[in-house]
């Protein structure tokens, strides 16, 4: 089962599939910390993008890592609105992951087989189960 550690690892990508065979892929990417000209350091941001079926990636907004529900906050660059069906699906999935609630029967949430931190292919059972490879797991 996916968890918040996986989602906030840095390069997490997971798929939501419904019983009809439709899919939405969600990608949560961690930015580098930002240092302003005045020297003030801002924490990293976690940007959320989606891909419906095999369409192009579209930016939704960002999530605050301290938000218990991992709510997507849209920005002026967001391509889809909060009322959009695909955005609602991504938010629903992030909510399930944040609360560690299993997906309803017939739905599937699964990582894409790549490490949620570095993006390399996962090979061993433990890494596949948690969505993060052994080297990256030691760094978290």
Beta strands, then each sheet from edge to edge (+ up, - down):
strand 1: 11-17
strand 2: 23-30
strand 3: 34-35
strand 4: 41-42
strand 5: 46-52
strand 6: 58-63
strand 7: 72-73
strand 8: 108-111
sheet 1: 7+ 6- 5+ 2- 1+ 8-
sheet 2: 3+ 4-
end
